[in-house]
Amino acid sequence: MSEVDANLLSALRIDGEQREDNGGGPPRWLWPALAGVLLVALLAGAAW
């Protein structure tokens, strides 16, 4: 791999207030929560 200058990387870093807001989608916790509910349902179905 080629070496990348650390100063270049810090110059390319985007501050939090300059980032785009992705507020239009579902909350970030929703997908892991749905996966957990699905897993519990599958385990309960297998145990039954």
PDB file with SEQRES, HELIX, SHEET and CRYST1 records, atoms N, CA, C and O in Angstrom:
SEQRES   1 A   48  MET SER GLU VAL ASP ALA ASN LEU LEU SER ALA LEU ARG          
SEQRES   2 A   48  ILE ASP GLY GLU GLN ARG GLU ASP ASN GLY GLY GLY PRO          
SEQRES   3 A   48  PRO ARG TRP LEU TRP PRO ALA LEU ALA GLY VAL LEU LEU          
SEQRES   4 A   48  VAL ALA LEU LEU ALA GLY ALA ALA TRP                          
HELIX    1 AA1 ALA A    6  LEU A   12  1                                   7    
HELIX    2 AA2 GLY A   16  GLN A   18  5                                   3    
HELIX    3 AA3 LEU A   30  ALA A   47  1                                  18    
CRYST1    1.000    1.000    1.000  90.00  90.00  90.00 P 1           1          
ATOM      1  N   MET A   1       0.842  -1.191   0.000  1.00  0.00           N  
ATOM      2  CA  MET A   1       0.000   0.000   0.000  1.00  0.00           C  
ATOM      3  C   MET A   1       0.880   1.245   0.000  1.00  0.00           C  
ATOM      4  O   MET A   1       1.991   1.243   0.531  1.00  0.00           O  
ATOM      5  N   SER A   2       0.366   2.283  -0.596  1.00  0.00           N  
ATOM      6  CA  SER A   2       1.118   3.533  -0.598  1.00  0.00           C  
ATOM      7  C   SER A   2       0.900   4.265   0.717  1.00  0.00           C  
ATOM      8  O   SER A   2      -0.146   4.142   1.355  1.00  0.00           O  
ATOM      9  N   GLU A   3       1.892   5.014   1.096  1.00  0.00           N  
ATOM     10  CA  GLU A   3       1.772   5.771   2.342  1.00  0.00           C  
ATOM     11  C   GLU A   3       0.985   7.049   2.091  1.00  0.00           C  
ATOM     12  O   GLU A   3       1.207   7.741   1.097  1.00  0.00           O  
ATOM     13  N   VAL A   4       0.066   7.355   2.999  1.00  0.00           N  
ATOM     14  CA  VAL A   4      -0.759   8.547   2.874  1.00  0.00           C  
ATOM     15  C   VAL A   4      -0.337   9.524   3.954  1.00  0.00           C  
ATOM     16  O   VAL A   4      -0.183   9.154   5.118  1.00  0.00           O  
ATOM     17  N   ASP A   5      -0.153  10.769   3.561  1.00  0.00           N  
ATOM     18  CA  ASP A   5       0.267  11.803   4.501  1.00  0.00           C  
ATOM     19  C   ASP A   5      -0.854  12.079   5.511  1.00  0.00           C  
ATOM     20  O   ASP A   5      -1.999  12.307   5.120  1.00  0.00           O  
ATOM     21  N   ALA A   6      -0.530  12.058   6.794  1.00  0.00           N  
ATOM     22  CA  ALA A   6      -1.529  12.283   7.840  1.00  0.00           C  
ATOM     23  C   ALA A   6      -2.121  13.687   7.750  1.00  0.00           C  
ATOM     24  O   ALA A   6      -3.296  13.878   8.065  1.00  0.00           O  
ATOM     25  N   ASN A   7      -1.332  14.669   7.328  1.00  0.00           N  
ATOM     26  CA  ASN A   7      -1.855  16.029   7.184  1.00  0.00           C  
ATOM     27  C   ASN A   7      -2.917  16.087   6.082  1.00  0.00           C  
ATOM     28  O   ASN A   7      -3.898  16.821   6.197  1.00  0.00           O  
ATOM     29  N   LEU A   8      -2.715  15.317   5.026  1.00  0.00           N  
ATOM     30  CA  LEU A   8      -3.706  15.275   3.952  1.00  0.00           C  
ATOM     31  C   LEU A   8      -5.007  14.662   4.454  1.00  0.00           C  
ATOM     32  O   LEU A   8      -6.090  15.153   4.133  1.00  0.00           O  
ATOM     33  N   LEU A   9      -4.911  13.603   5.232  1.00  0.00           N  
ATOM     34  CA  LEU A   9      -6.114  12.969   5.766  1.00  0.00           C  
ATOM     35  C   LEU A   9      -6.877  13.902   6.692  1.00  0.00           C  
ATOM     36  O   LEU A   9      -8.105  13.962   6.635  1.00  0.00           O  
ATOM     37  N   SER A  10      -6.168  14.628   7.543  1.00  0.00           N  
ATOM     38  CA  SER A  10      -6.859  15.539   8.457  1.00  0.00           C  
ATOM     39  C   SER A  10      -7.443  16.726   7.699  1.00  0.00           C  
ATOM     40  O   SER A  10      -8.446  17.294   8.131  1.00  0.00           O  
ATOM     41  N   ALA A  11      -6.833  17.113   6.571  1.00  0.00           N  
ATOM     42  CA  ALA A  11      -7.393  18.195   5.769  1.00  0.00           C  
ATOM     43  C   ALA A  11      -8.672  17.748   5.071  1.00  0.00           C  
ATOM     44  O   ALA A  11      -9.546  18.572   4.803  1.00  0.00           O  
ATOM     45  N   LEU A  12      -8.794  16.459   4.774  1.00  0.00           N  
ATOM     46  CA  LEU A  12      -9.974  15.940   4.097  1.00  0.00           C  
ATOM     47  C   LEU A  12     -11.099  15.578   5.056  1.00  0.00           C  
ATOM     48  O   LEU A  12     -12.217  15.307   4.618  1.00  0.00           O  
ATOM     49  N   ARG A  13     -10.825  15.570   6.349  1.00  0.00           N  
ATOM     50  CA  ARG A  13     -11.831  15.198   7.339  1.00  0.00           C  
ATOM     51  C   ARG A  13     -12.945  16.249   7.378  1.00  0.00           C  
ATOM     52  O   ARG A  13     -12.679  17.451   7.349  1.00  0.00           O  
ATOM     53  N   ILE A  14     -14.179  15.785   7.445  1.00  0.00           N  
ATOM     54  CA  ILE A  14     -15.341  16.674   7.473  1.00  0.00           C  
ATOM     55  C   ILE A  14     -15.830  16.780   8.911  1.00  0.00           C  
ATOM     56  O   ILE A  14     -16.076  15.769   9.570  1.00  0.00           O  
ATOM     57  N   ASP A  15     -15.969  18.004   9.388  1.00  0.00           N  
ATOM     58  CA  ASP A  15     -16.461  18.226  10.743  1.00  0.00           C  
ATOM     59  C   ASP A  15     -17.931  17.849  10.835  1.00  0.00           C  
ATOM     60  O   ASP A  15     -18.642  17.824   9.831  1.00  0.00           O  
ATOM     61  N   GLY A  16     -18.379  17.556  12.057  1.00  0.00           N  
ATOM     62  CA  GLY A  16     -19.752  17.112  12.271  1.00  0.00           C  
ATOM     63  C   GLY A  16     -20.790  18.115  11.818  1.00  0.00           C  
ATOM     64  O   GLY A  16     -21.818  17.724  11.264  1.00  0.00           O  
ATOM     65  N   GLU A  17     -20.548  19.408  12.040  1.00  0.00           N  
ATOM     66  CA  GLU A  17     -21.543  20.408  11.662  1.00  0.00           C  
ATOM     67  C   GLU A  17     -21.607  20.630  10.149  1.00  0.00           C  
ATOM     68  O   GLU A  17     -22.549  21.248   9.653  1.00  0.00           O  
ATOM     69  N   GLN A  18     -20.609  20.131   9.417  1.00  0.00           N  
ATOM     70  CA  GLN A  18     -20.603  20.285   7.961  1.00  0.00           C  
ATOM     71  C   GLN A  18     -21.165  19.060   7.247  1.00  0.00           C  
ATOM     72  O   GLN A  18     -21.335  19.080   6.028  1.00  0.00           O  
ATOM     73  N   ARG A  19     -21.452  18.008   7.982  1.00  0.00           N  
ATOM     74  CA  ARG A  19     -21.964  16.795   7.357  1.00  0.00           C  
ATOM     75  C   ARG A  19     -23.436  16.942   7.008  1.00  0.00           C  
ATOM     76  O   ARG A  19     -24.169  17.709   7.631  1.00  0.00           O  
ATOM     77  N   GLU A  20     -23.854  16.177   5.984  1.00  0.00           N  
ATOM     78  CA  GLU A  20     -25.262  16.202   5.600  1.00  0.00           C  
ATOM     79  C   GLU A  20     -26.089  15.461   6.643  1.00  0.00           C  
ATOM     80  O   GLU A  20     -25.633  14.485   7.239  1.00  0.00           O  
ATOM     81  N   ASP A  21     -27.296  15.932   6.851  1.00  0.00           N  
ATOM     82  CA  ASP A  21     -28.199  15.301   7.805  1.00  0.00           C  
ATOM     83  C   ASP A  21     -28.989  14.222   7.087  1.00  0.00           C  
ATOM     84  O   ASP A  21     -29.667  14.497   6.097  1.00  0.00           O  
ATOM     85  N   ASN A  22     -28.903  13.005   7.578  1.00  0.00           N  
ATOM     86  CA  ASN A  22     -29.647  11.892   6.997  1.00  0.00           C  
ATOM     87  C   ASN A  22     -30.882  11.599   7.842  1.00  0.00           C  
ATOM     88  O   ASN A  22     -31.184  10.437   8.116  1.00  0.00           O  
ATOM     89  N   GLY A  23     -31.592  12.635   8.251  1.00  0.00           N  
ATOM     90  CA  GLY A  23     -32.728  12.486   9.149  1.00  0.00           C  
ATOM     91  C   GLY A  23     -33.981  11.939   8.502  1.00  0.00           C  
ATOM     92  O   GLY A  23     -34.971  11.710   9.198  1.00  0.00           O  
ATOM     93  N   GLY A  24     -33.980  11.716   7.182  1.00  0.00           N  
ATOM     94  CA  GLY A  24     -35.182  11.267   6.517  1.00  0.00           C  
ATOM     95  C   GLY A  24     -35.466   9.788   6.676  1.00  0.00           C  
ATOM     96  O   GLY A  24     -36.599   9.357   6.463  1.00  0.00           O  
ATOM     97  N   GLY A  25     -34.467   8.999   7.044  1.00  0.00           N  
ATOM     98  CA  GLY A  25     -34.648   7.554   7.124  1.00  0.00           C  
ATOM     99  C   GLY A  25     -35.085   7.091   8.492  1.00  0.00           C  
ATOM    100  O   GLY A  25     -35.313   7.901   9.391  1.00  0.00           O  
ATOM    101  N   PRO A  26     -35.202   5.786   8.647  1.00  0.00           N  
ATOM    102  CA  PRO A  26     -35.589   5.234   9.957  1.00  0.00           C  
ATOM    103  C   PRO A  26     -34.455   5.406  10.968  1.00  0.00           C  
ATOM    104  O   PRO A  26     -33.306   5.597  10.572  1.00  0.00           O  
ATOM    105  N   PRO A  27     -34.757   5.342  12.265  1.00  0.00           N  
ATOM    106  CA  PRO A  27     -33.709   5.461  13.283  1.00  0.00           C  
ATOM    107  C   PRO A  27     -32.674   4.347  13.131  1.00  0.00           C  
ATOM    108  O   PRO A  27     -32.973   3.261  12.635  1.00  0.00           O  
ATOM    109  N   ARG A  28     -31.467   4.640  13.565  1.00  0.00           N  
ATOM    110  CA  ARG A  28     -30.355   3.706  13.399  1.00  0.00           C  
ATOM    111  C   ARG A  28     -30.552   2.423  14.193  1.00  0.00           C  
ATOM    112  O   ARG A  28     -30.072   1.366  13.784  1.00  0.00           O  
ATOM    113  N   TRP A  29     -31.248   2.498  15.320  1.00  0.00           N  
ATOM    114  CA  TRP A  29     -31.429   1.330  16.187  1.00  0.00           C  
ATOM    115  C   TRP A  29     -32.504   0.390  15.671  1.00  0.00           C  
ATOM    116  O   TRP A  29     -32.634  -0.725  16.176  1.00  0.00           O  
ATOM    117  N   LEU A  30     -33.278   0.811  14.675  1.00  0.00           N  
ATOM    118  CA  LEU A  30     -34.424   0.030  14.230  1.00  0.00           C  
ATOM    119  C   LEU A  30     -34.011  -1.315  13.639  1.00  0.00           C  
ATOM    120  O   LEU A  30     -34.616  -2.334  13.973  1.00  0.00           O  
ATOM    121  N   TRP A  31     -33.005  -1.349  12.775  1.00  0.00           N  
ATOM    122  CA  TRP A  31     -32.628  -2.596  12.090  1.00  0.00           C  
ATOM    123  C   TRP A  31     -32.066  -3.647  13.038  1.00  0.00           C  
ATOM    124  O   TRP A  31     -32.462  -4.808  12.933  1.00  0.00           O  
ATOM    125  N   PRO A  32     -31.160  -3.303  13.965  1.00  0.00           N  
ATOM    126  CA  PRO A  32     -30.740  -4.333  14.933  1.00  0.00           C  
ATOM    127  C   PRO A  32     -31.882  -4.810  15.824  1.00  0.00           C  
ATOM    128  O   PRO A  32     -31.924  -5.981  16.202  1.00  0.00           O  
ATOM    129  N   ALA A  33     -32.804  -3.917  16.162  1.00  0.00           N  
ATOM    130  CA  ALA A  33     -33.948  -4.320  16.987  1.00  0.00           C  
ATOM    131  C   ALA A  33     -34.844  -5.292  16.227  1.00  0.00           C  
ATOM    132  O   ALA A  33     -35.300  -6.285  16.794  1.00  0.00           O  
ATOM    133  N   LEU A  34     -35.096  -5.019  14.961  1.00  0.00           N  
ATOM    134  CA  LEU A  34     -35.913  -5.939  14.159  1.00  0.00           C  
ATOM    135  C   LEU A  34     -35.209  -7.282  13.977  1.00  0.00           C  
ATOM    136  O   LEU A  34     -35.855  -8.329  13.999  1.00  0.00           O  
ATOM    137  N   ALA A  35     -33.907  -7.255  13.800  1.00  0.00           N  
ATOM    138  CA  ALA A  35     -33.155  -8.509  13.664  1.00  0.00           C  
ATOM    139  C   ALA A  35     -33.238  -9.318  14.954  1.00  0.00           C  
ATOM    140  O   ALA A  35     -33.352 -10.543  14.909  1.00  0.00           O  
ATOM    141  N   GLY A  36     -33.181  -8.641  16.109  1.00  0.00           N  
ATOM    142  CA  GLY A  36     -33.302  -9.339  17.387  1.00  0.00           C  
ATOM    143  C   GLY A  36     -34.675  -9.952  17.579  1.00  0.00           C  
ATOM    144  O   GLY A  36     -34.791 -11.081  18.055  1.00  0.00           O  
ATOM    145  N   VAL A  37     -35.716  -9.218  17.213  1.00  0.00           N  
ATOM    146  CA  VAL A  37     -37.082  -9.748  17.330  1.00  0.00           C  
ATOM    147  C   VAL A  37     -37.260 -10.953  16.404  1.00  0.00           C  
ATOM    148  O   VAL A  37     -37.868 -11.950  16.793  1.00  0.00           O  
ATOM    149  N   LEU A  38     -36.738 -10.865  15.194  1.00  0.00           N  
ATOM    150  CA  LEU A  38     -36.829 -11.977  14.253  1.00  0.00           C  
ATOM    151  C   LEU A  38     -36.081 -13.202  14.763  1.00  0.00           C  
ATOM    152  O   LEU A  38     -36.560 -14.328  14.627  1.00  0.00           O  
ATOM    153  N   LEU A  39     -34.909 -12.984  15.348  1.00  0.00           N  
ATOM    154  CA  LEU A  39     -34.138 -14.090  15.896  1.00  0.00           C  
ATOM    155  C   LEU A  39     -34.880 -14.768  17.040  1.00  0.00           C  
ATOM    156  O   LEU A  39     -34.925 -15.996  17.111  1.00  0.00           O  
ATOM    157  N   VAL A  40     -35.454 -13.984  17.926  1.00  0.00           N  
ATOM    158  CA  VAL A  40     -36.209 -14.555  19.052  1.00  0.00           C  
ATOM    159  C   VAL A  40     -37.417 -15.324  18.525  1.00  0.00           C  
ATOM    160  O   VAL A  40     -37.730 -16.398  19.038  1.00  0.00           O  
ATOM    161  N   ALA A  41     -38.102 -14.795  17.510  1.00  0.00           N  
ATOM    162  CA  ALA A  41     -39.259 -15.485  16.952  1.00  0.00           C  
ATOM    163  C   ALA A  41     -38.856 -16.804  16.298  1.00  0.00           C  
ATOM    164  O   ALA A  41     -39.560 -17.805  16.431  1.00  0.00           O  
ATOM    165  N   LEU A  42     -37.736 -16.807  15.600  1.00  0.00           N  
ATOM    166  CA  LEU A  42     -37.265 -18.038  14.985  1.00  0.00           C  
ATOM    167  C   LEU A  42     -36.867 -19.082  16.027  1.00  0.00           C  
ATOM    168  O   LEU A  42     -37.166 -20.265  15.865  1.00  0.00           O  
ATOM    169  N   LEU A  43     -36.195 -18.650  17.094  1.00  0.00           N  
ATOM    170  CA  LEU A  43     -35.819 -19.575  18.158  1.00  0.00           C  
ATOM    171  C   LEU A  43     -37.038 -20.117  18.879  1.00  0.00           C  
ATOM    172  O   LEU A  43     -37.073 -21.294  19.238  1.00  0.00           O  
ATOM    173  N   ALA A  44     -38.054 -19.260  19.098  1.00  0.00           N  
ATOM    174  CA  ALA A  44     -39.263 -19.719  19.760  1.00  0.00           C  
ATOM    175  C   ALA A  44     -40.019 -20.706  18.868  1.00  0.00           C  
ATOM    176  O   ALA A  44     -40.575 -21.686  19.364  1.00  0.00           O  
ATOM    177  N   GLY A  45     -40.044 -20.457  17.567  1.00  0.00           N  
ATOM    178  CA  GLY A  45     -40.687 -21.371  16.655  1.00  0.00           C  
ATOM    179  C   GLY A  45     -39.975 -22.705  16.579  1.00  0.00           C  
ATOM    180  O   GLY A  45     -40.610 -23.754  16.470  1.00  0.00           O  
ATOM    181  N   ALA A  46     -38.638 -22.663  16.638  1.00  0.00           N  
ATOM    182  CA  ALA A  46     -37.872 -23.919  16.602  1.00  0.00           C  
ATOM    183  C   ALA A  46     -38.051 -24.718  17.893  1.00  0.00           C  
ATOM    184  O   ALA A  46     -38.060 -25.949  17.870  1.00  0.00           O  
ATOM    185  N   ALA A  47     -38.194 -24.013  19.022  1.00  0.00           N  
ATOM    186  CA  ALA A  47     -38.356 -24.704  20.310  1.00  0.00           C  
ATOM    187  C   ALA A  47     -39.754 -25.295  20.448  1.00  0.00           C  
ATOM    188  O   ALA A  47     -39.951 -26.266  21.178  1.00  0.00           O  
ATOM    189  N   TRP A  48     -40.704 -24.722  19.763  1.00  0.00           N  
ATOM    190  CA  TRP A  48     -42.072 -25.183  19.859  1.00  0.00           C  
ATOM    191  C   TRP A  48     -42.238 -26.383  18.979  1.00  0.00           C  
ATOM    192  O   TRP A  48     -43.330 -26.947  18.903  1.00  0.00           O  
TER     193      TRP A  48                                                      
END                                                                             
